[in-house]
């Protein structure tokens, strides 16, 4: 249900962006700082590290499971930090939330994604804190799979947002 709500939120943002751009006479395209592409790589790589963690758990390798979880958390935090850097680079160029509709949508979409990604980082921390009991369980707990689904969804959502912004902004 949570993922459906997130899909609806971003569908509404997409609709608003398309309508606003279609009726706009003040739309000035926002140029992305190059750091956004490095951030994309970091986020996509974090999905891979999460899968390494899940496979380690399945193989009964507790230390490897925890290590890959920590790497995933660090990469997630690096993505959020990288997005703050992108915002700073835009501000250095004089592009702010209120500069024009294009920049407003850029900040809105990336901030909404960042907040949801922070939720995923919290879920990953939860797994790290429960790693011992998770590793001792006879089967992989549902919390691991749900967190992975959410994390991969956030990655896919980011790719969608980036594509939308590239095409529409």
N, C-alpha and C positions, 0 to 999 in steps of 0.2 A: 504494500500500500504506500509505503514511503517513496519508493521509486516512481510509482504512478503520480504521486503529488509533485515530485521534482520534474518529471516529464511535462506535466501540465503547466508548471511555473515557467519553464523554459519555452514551452510552446506559446504561452502568452507573451513572453518577452520577444520571441521571434515574430509573432503577429504584429506586435506594437512597432517593432523595428521596420518591418516591411511597409506597414501603413504609413508610418511617420516619414520614411524616406520617399515613398511614393507621392506624398503631398507636400514635400519640402521644397522651399526655394532657398533655404539657408544651410543646406547640407554641405559640409566640407569633409572630404574623406580623411580618415585618420591613418597615418602611416605607422606601422608597427616597428618598435625597436627590435633589433636582431635578437635580443635576449629572449624574446617570446618563443623563438624556435628551440633554443637550448632548454627552456623550461618544458616545452612539449616533449623533448627527448627524455628529460629527467622523469617526467610523470609516466611516460610509456615504459621506461625502464623499471619504474617502481612496480608496475604490474608483473613484470617478469620476476623481480625479486620476491614478490608475494607468492608467486607460484612456486619458486624454489623453496620457500618456507613451507608451503602446504605439502609439497612432495617430501620434504625432510620429515615432516610430522608423520606422514603415511609410512615412511621407511623406519620410523621409530628413532630418529636422530634428534633428540630434544635440543641439544646445544645448537645444532645447525638450524633447527626450526626457529629458535629464539634469535639467533644471529641474523637470519634473513628477515625476520620481523623488524628488528632494529634498523636494518639497512632500509627497509621499506618506509619506516617512520621518518628516518633521516631524509630520504629522497622526497617524501611528501612535504616535509618542512622546508626543504630546499626549493621545492616548486613554489610554495607560498611566499618564501623570501624572495625568490626570483620574480614573482609577480609584483611584489612591492617595489623591486628594482625597476621593473618595466614602467610602473606608474611614476616612479621618480624621474626616469628618463623622459617620459612624456611631459611631466611638469617642467623639466628643464627646458624643453622646447616650447613651453607656453601652452601646452594642451592640458586642459583641466576638465573636470566633470561638466562645468557649465560653459565650456568654450563653444561648442556647437552640438547638434543632435548626435552626430557620429561619435564624438568623444564621450558623450553621455551614455550611449549604449555600450561602448567599449568598457567603460568603468563599471556600469551596472552588471553586465554579463560576467565580466571577470571577477567582480567582487562576490556576486551570488555563487559562482562556482567555487571560489576560494572558501567561503563560509561552509559550503557543503563538504568541501574537501577536508576542512578542519574537523568536521564530524567524523570523517573516515579516519583521521589521525587519532582521534579519541578512541574509536573502536579498536584500532591497532594497539594502542596503549593498554586497553582492557585485555587484549589477548596476551600481551607481554606480561602483564601482572598475573594472569592466570596460567602462564605457560606450563608450570609444573603439573597442575591438575589436568590441563588439556593433554599433555604428553602422556600422562598416566591413564587416561581414559581408554577403554577397550576399542572404541571407535572414534573417528574424528568428530569432535563436537560441531553442532550446527552453527555455533557462533563463528567458527573459523570460516565455514563456507559462506555464511551471510555477509561477513566482513569482506571476504574476497569478491563476492558478487557486487557489493556496494562499491568497492574500490575500483573494480574493472569498469563499472558503470560510470564512475566519475571520470575515468580516463576517456571512455567513449564520448561522454558529454563534452569533455574539453576539446576533443577532435572536432565534434560538431560545432561548438562555439567558434573555434578558430576558423573552420571552413566558412561558417556563416559570416563572420566578421571580414574575412578575406573577400568574399563575394559581394557582400552588401555594403561594406564601409568603403 
